[in-house]
Amino acid sequence: MSDTELTSSDFTEAAEPFRLFAAWLDDATKSEPNDPNGVALATVDADGMPDVRMVLLKGFDEGGFVFYTNFESAKGQEILGSMKAAMCFHWKSLRRQVRIRGPVEIVSDAEADAYYATRPRGSRIGAWASKQSRPLESRFALEKAVAEYTARHAIGEIPRPKHWSGFRIVPQTIEFWHDRPFRLHDRVVFSRDAKGGWDKTRLYP
Ligand SMILES: Cc1cc2nc3c(=O)[nH]c(=O)nc-3n(C[C@H](O)[C@H](O)[C@H](O)COP(=O)(O)O)c2cc1C
């Protein structure tokens, strides 16, 4: 049986995490009412104080899990300070959770440019107009900034702001969890071994 055919009860047989993750995300795309790629992103600040918020997963492969943001935002600064992060997906309708932890890399300029170019024009303007996570005096101030950048980029391509790019969490561990009766859930954690392969361990729920 291939990993993509693994059902909720036999996922613990998977030999590696990426095809299993792809299958679960695919299931979530069919079952969730919106944002199946929405994921909680955890960081820590310079004092070790945790922080968490949602982002959208925009790509993944064996190299890691990618999302995009403003590098001057709270999360951007926290990640640039520690170069570590964690993610937690919870697909309610499937009763499944996936947790990912690891060091963080910055995606290449070419990769960020390619993704930025796929975004709607309004979102590209928004990346310029929003000083994400900093105090905003009024809604009007944001709308004024949007109008200014819209006028500035009335014609031609809208370049990607230097402070807007992607981070890639390079997983050290990926844990899959599925609800089972009486809270006797299935948990399997894949951990990177010294040779870059994966060790698989079942955990008590
Ligand atoms: C479902 C959902 C998806 C989101 N996706 C992103 C995203 O991909 N990138 C982003 O910068 N913010 C995203 N946000 C907004 C963040 O949760 C957060 O409010 C913002 O990035 C500021 O976070 P920070 O102050 O911790 O940096 C999303 C919010 C929700 C609810």
The ligand as an SDF file (V2000), in Angstrom:
LIG
                    3D

 31 33  0  0  0  0  0  0  0  0999 V2000
   -6.2320   32.0460    8.6600 C   0  0  0  0  0  0  0  0  0  0  0  0
   -5.1980   33.1290    8.7700 C   0  0  0  0  0  0  0  0  0  0  0  0
   -4.1310   33.1400    7.8930 C   0  0  0  0  0  0  0  0  0  0  0  0
   -3.1380   34.1180    7.9780 C   0  0  0  0  0  0  0  0  0  0  0  0
   -2.0650   34.0540    7.1330 N   0  0  0  0  0  0  0  0  0  0  0  0
   -1.0410   34.9340    7.2790 C   0  0  0  0  0  0  0  0  0  0  0  0
    0.1420   34.7870    6.4940 C   0  0  0  0  0  0  0  0  0  0  0  0
    0.2980   33.8540    5.6770 O   0  0  0  0  0  0  0  0  0  0  0  0
    1.1350   35.7020    6.6770 N   0  0  0  0  0  0  0  0  0  0  0  0
    1.0200   36.7260    7.5820 C   0  0  0  0  0  0  0  0  0  0  0  0
    1.9560   37.5190    7.6880 O   0  0  0  0  0  0  0  0  0  0  0  0
   -0.0740   36.8600    8.3570 N   0  0  0  0  0  0  0  0  0  0  0  0
   -1.1110   35.9990    8.2300 C   0  0  0  0  0  0  0  0  0  0  0  0
   -2.2290   36.1020    9.0190 N   0  0  0  0  0  0  0  0  0  0  0  0
   -2.2730   37.1720   10.0350 C   0  0  0  0  0  0  0  0  0  0  0  0
   -1.4660   36.7300   11.2750 C   0  0  0  0  0  0  0  0  0  0  0  0
   -2.1980   35.7600   12.0180 O   0  0  0  0  0  0  0  0  0  0  0  0
   -1.0750   37.8830   12.1890 C   0  0  0  0  0  0  0  0  0  0  0  0
   -2.2190   38.5940   12.6020 O   0  0  0  0  0  0  0  0  0  0  0  0
   -0.1250   38.8590   11.5120 C   0  0  0  0  0  0  0  0  0  0  0  0
    0.7670   38.2130   10.6310 O   0  0  0  0  0  0  0  0  0  0  0  0
    0.7020   39.6120   12.5580 C   0  0  0  0  0  0  0  0  0  0  0  0
    1.3590   38.6750   13.3760 O   0  0  0  0  0  0  0  0  0  0  0  0
    2.6370   39.0850   14.2660 P   0  0  0  0  0  0  0  0  0  0  0  0
    2.3040   40.4180   14.9020 O   0  0  0  0  0  0  0  0  0  0  0  0
    2.7940   37.9990   15.2530 O   0  0  0  0  0  0  0  0  0  0  0  0
    3.8040   39.1990   13.3140 O   0  0  0  0  0  0  0  0  0  0  0  0
   -3.2430   35.1380    8.9520 C   0  0  0  0  0  0  0  0  0  0  0  0
   -4.3390   35.1370    9.8330 C   0  0  0  0  0  0  0  0  0  0  0  0
   -5.2870   34.1430    9.7430 C   0  0  0  0  0  0  0  0  0  0  0  0
   -6.4310   34.1510   10.7340 C   0  0  0  0  0  0  0  0  0  0  0  0
  1  2  1  0
  2  3  1  0
  2 30  2  0
  3  4  2  0
  4  5  1  0
  4 28  1  0
  5  6  2  0
  6  7  1  0
  6 13  1  0
  7  8  2  0
  7  9  1  0
  9 10  1  0
 10 11  2  0
 10 12  1  0
 12 13  2  0
 13 14  1  0
 14 15  1  0
 14 28  1  0
 15 16  1  0
 16 17  1  0
 16 18  1  0
 18 19  1  0
 18 20  1  0
 20 21  1  0
 20 22  1  0
 22 23  1  0
 23 24  1  0
 24 25  2  0
 24 26  1  0
 24 27  1  0
 28 29  2  0
 29 30  1  0
 30 31  1  0
M  END
$$$$
